[in-house]
Structures are given as C-alpha cells and as structure tokens.
Amino acid sequence: MNLQAFLITFREAMEAILIVGVILTYIRKIGETRWTKWVWTGVVLALAASYGVALLFQVAFTGFAAMSNQNYMRIGIMLVSTGLLTHMVLFMGKQSREYQLSVQTKVATILTAGGAANMIVHAFLVTVREGVETVFFFAAIGGGDIQAALTSWGAVLGVVLAGALGLLMFKSAKRIPLRKFFRATSLFLMLIAGGLLVQAIGIAQDMGLIGSVYETAGGRPGAVYNIAWLMPEHPNDEAHYIRDTGHRPLIGGQTGVFFHAFLGYSHNPSVEEVVAYCGYYIVLYLLLSRKKTFTAARDTGESDAAADKRTAEAT
C-alpha cells in the first residue's frame, strides 16, 4: 500500500502544484501579485474540503461494515478508481507548453472578469479535484481504511517529493521535461488501475455476485493456472502450500502480498480475471495509439496550414 500511496499522492500533488504554480507565475509575470493570497485561500479551502470528503468516506465505510455490506462499496470504489486512473492516463498526460498556455488563458479571463471570489473558486476547483480523486484511490487501495493510507509514509513522501520538484521547476532555471515525467508516472498508474480492476472482479466472484465460465465441482471459479510454487499471493497461502507439499515456494507470501496489492497479482486467477487484466491493457493500448495518431495528424495539419500561409504571404 505504501508504494501505491506514494505514486498516487506524488502524481496528484504534482499535477495540482503544476497548475497552481502556473497560475502564481502568470500572476507575478503580469504584476498582479495582489491576487496571490486569494489563490492560496482557494488551495487551503480545497485541502479542507478534501479532508472532509475523506472523513465522510471513512464514516460510510464503517457504516457499510456494520451492515456487512462493506465489500459492495469496496467493489464500487475499485471500479470507479479504475475509471479515474484510466481517464488520468488518457487525458491528463498532456502537460506541456500548450497546457500551460491554456491555464494562463483561463487565469487571464478570470482576472479580466475581476473579483477575488473568481480566483478563489478557480484555485479551489483545481486543487479539490486532485484531493477528491486521491480520497477515492486511497479508499480503493486501503480496503476502506482511508486513514491508514493517508498517514502512510508513502503518502507523506509523495507529497514532499512533489513539493520539492514543483519548487525546483518554478524557482530554478532548470526545467523538468514534463512529457517524460507524466509518461513514466502514467505507466505505474496503468498497473495500479489494472490491479484494482482484477481485485474487484476477484472480490465479486468470492461473494458469488458473478460466476465463471470455468468452475470447480464445488461451484467455485476454477483457476486458469496455479503458481503457488513460485509465489503465493498471501502468507496464509504460503503456509497452506508448505503444509500440502512439504516444500517452500521460491518466493515468499510477503512478496506476493505486495504484488497482489500493487498489481492485482494472483497465483491462481480465474478466467474472468485473466481476460479482464489482459483486455484492459489491450483496450488502453488501442486508445492511446488512436490518440497518438490523432495528435500527429493534427500537428501535421497545423504545420501544413502554417506553411501555406507563409507561401501565400510571400507571393
């Protein structure tokens, strides 16, 4: 959970810091520093609102646990988190000069409209979106224990590192290549999203909510393969394997727990888990490829249009 919490808070905090940093830099550039305090007011209000959402989620999880329905909420949040992470990978990875200019344009419009309330609302919405998404993700990876994920060393380290990199980017002459940064973090977020999807399916099958095309004699989902000899997904599974075979697996169950939480690893997955895991990455690859082709075609069209304009002006 610590590694997941680190990656999530690092990515979410970094994105919020980038956007807020662009706003503050632009305000300073045009000599309107009187608006700075209102930007920070919006940020503080958003952090408080995000914490309030976390408390509400924790109360809701406690209530569902008392009603023995916690797993239903876990499945729902895992699926929502998978969707949010996928959206982030597809549409939030275009942090570039164009993105910076779009933020500056929005800020310029707000300043033109005037009013401290507008600036507070803009900074609030920018930050609270990242905060609420983080709460969703923590609820998913923490199995409902949002407080544990929120106070883990991974979450704290993610925020600290994002803050340090943001300070470096806006205070130093050196610039971090944003495209490469978001491409690398998107890779890890894809792995987390695929893992959450598989875990949601596994929980639903354990609860009997969905069946399987391949079932055992007892009506339970059958395993496509079983590699408990290599790495059980839990120390309990390791103990069962040692008891049944008299041998130790090559890799212990403690390591299996980490990969299960981080990647959705299972030593004996069902057909549906394997299909969902592979299918998720195939669909994501197709969507990313389509997006890349569309972007390349658009850039080529813009270049051709600019060249035609220069030719027309020369003649």
N, C-alpha and C positions, 0 to 999 in steps of 0.2 A: 504493500500500500504506500510506503514511503516514496518509492520511485515514481509511482503513478501520481501521487500528490505533488511531488516536485515538478514533474513535467506539466501538469495541468496548471498549477499556480504560476510557474515560470512563463508559460505561454500566455495565459490570460492576463497576468500582471504586465507582461512585456507589451502586449497589444494596447492595454489601457494607458500605459506610460508613454508609448509612442504617440498615441492620438492626443493625449493631454499635453505632451511635450511639444508637438507641432502647434497646438493652439497657443501655448505660452510663448513659444519662439516667435510666432507670427505677430502676436500682440506686442511683444517687445520690439520687433522689427519696425512696425508702423508707429511706434511711440505711444501706444495706448495702454501703458502698464497699469493704469488705474483700474482696468478690468481684471487684473491678475487675481485679486482677492476673491472676486466672485467666481472665478474658475475653481479655485481651491475650496470655496464654500460648497459648490456642486459636488466636488470629489468627496468631501467629508460626509455630506448627506447621503451620497450613494453608498459609501462604505457602511454607514449606519443602517441603511435600508437592506443591504446585502446580509448583514449580521442578523437583522430581524427576520429575513426570509429563512436563514439557516435555523434560527430558533423555532420558527413555525414548522419547518420540515421535521425537526427533531421531535417536536410535540406530536406531529402527525404520525411519525414512525412509532413512537411509544404507544399511541392510541391503537394503531393497527396491530402492534404486538400484543396488546392486552386483549384484542378481539381475535387473535390468532390468524390475522389476515396480512401480516407483515410481508409475506412473500409475494402477495399480489402487487403490493406497492413497489417492492424491490424490482419485480419484473418490469413494471411500467416505467420506473425511473431508468432502469438499464436501457430499455428500448429508446426512451426519449434522449438519453445521453448519447447513445449511438448515433441518433439522428443529428444531434447538435454537433458532435465531433466531426461527423461526415460533412455537414454544412461548413464547418470551420475549415476543413481541409480543402474543400472545393472552392469556397468563395472568400475566405479570409486570408489567403496566402498571397494576395497581390499587393503587398506593402512595398511600394516603390515611389518614385518621384511623382507619378500620376496620382497615386493615392494621397500623397502629401499635399499636392495642389488642390485636390478635391476637398480636403479638410480645411485648407486655408480659404477656399471659396465660400464654404459654409460659414466659417467664422466671420469673414468679411460681410456676408449677408446679414448675420446676426448683429454685428456692430453697426451696420447701416440702419437696420431696424431700430437699434438702440435698446436700452433697458438692461439693468443688471439681472432681472429675472430671466431674460432670454439666455444670458451667458450661464447662469446657474443651472437652468434646465438642460442646456446642451452638455455641459460638463457632467451633470448628474446622469443623463441617459447614456453617455459614453462609458462611464465607469460602472453604473449599476448593471448594464448588460453583461459585462465581464464577471461581475460579482455573482449575479444570479446563476449564470452558466456554471461557475465554479461550485456553487452550492449543489446544483444538480449532479455534477460529476462526483463530488465528494460523497453524496448520498449513494451513488451507484457503487463506487469502489470501496466504500466503508461498510457496505451492507446495512446502511441505515444509521451507523454511528458517525454522524457528521462531525461531532466534536472531536473524535479521535483523529479523523483525517485533517481537520482544521488545525489542530495543535501538534501534528506530527512534525518531525524535523524536516521531512521532505517539503511540506507546505511552506514552512518558515524559510528554508533555504531557497526555494523557488522565488519567493517574493524578494528576498535580499539580493539574490543574483540578478533578477530582472531590474531592480532599482539601481544596482551598480552599473549594469550595461546601459540603462537609459541615461544615467548621469554621464557616462563616458561618451555617449553619442551626441548629447546636446551641449556638453561643456568642453569637449575636446575637439581638436581639428580632425582627429581620426574618425572615420565613419565605418560602421559595421555593414557589410553587404546584406541588406535586408532580405533580398530574394533567396540567398543561400540559407540564411538563418531560418526563415519560415519554411523553406523546403525541408530542412533537416528535422525541425520540430514536427512538421506535418507527418513525417514518416512514423514517428513514435505515436502520434495521436491516432493514426490509422490502425496501428497494432492494438492500442487500447480499445478503440471502437469495435474492432473485430472480436476482441476478447469479451467485451461486455455483451455483444450480441449472442455469442455462443453460450455464455453463462446464463443469460435469460432463457434461452431455449432449454438448457440443461435443467434449470430450476422448474420450468413449466412441465417438463417430462417427469421429473421426480414427483411433482404434485399430481400427475395424471391429467393435467389440463390438455396436453396434446399427446398423441400416441406416436407410433413409429411404424414404418413400413417393414421393419425387421425387429421382431420381438422374440424374447425367450419363451420357454414353456410356461413361465410364471406370469406372462403378460407384460414384463418389463422391457424397455428398449434394449435391443441387443447391441453389442459393441462391434464396430467395423474391424477393430484390431485391439489388442491388449499388449501394451509395452510396459507393464508394471515392472518387468525385469530390468528395464532401462532406467525409468524414473517414475515412481508413483507420484500421484498428484497431491498426496497428503501423508503426514507421518503415520496416521492410522492405517492407510493403505499399505504403507511400507511394513508395518507390524503384521498385517494380515498376510502379506506376501512371504515374509520370513517364516511365519507360523505354518503356512501351507507347503512351502517348498524347502525350507531349511537353508535357504541361501539369501544373501543380501543383494538388493538391486545395485546396479552400477552407480547410480546417483541417488542420494537420499531423498526422503519425502519433504524435508525442509526446503530443498531447492525446488521441488515440484510445487510446493505451496506458492512460492514466489512467481513461478511461470504461470501457474493457474490464475493468480490474481492479476498479473500483468498482461498476459496474452490469452487467457482463457484456455490454457493447456489442460488436456485430459488424457490420461493414459488408456482410457477405453471409451472413446467418443461414440455416440450414436450416428446413424446415417444422416439424420437431420442436422446434427451439429457439424459434421464434416462438410455437408453440402452448403450449409449457411456460411461457414467460415470461408470456404473456397469461393463460393458465389459472391460473397461480399467484396472480396478483393478483385474479382473479375469485373464486376459491375463498376467498382470505383475506378479501376484502370481504364475502362471504356469511357467513363465520364470525364476523367482527367485528360485522356487522349483527345476526346472531342473538343474539350475546352481549349487545349493547346493548339489544335488545328484551326479553330475559330479565331483565336487570338493572332496566330500567324497570318491568316488570311486578311484580317482587319488591318494589321500593321502594314502588310504589303499594299493593300488598297490605299491606305493613307499616304504611303511613300509615293505611289504612282500618281495620286492626285496632286501631291506637292510638286512632283517633277513636271506634270502637265501645266501647272500654274506658272512655274518658273519659265517654261518654254514659251507659254503664251505671252508672258510679260516681256521676254527677250525679243519676240517678234513684233 
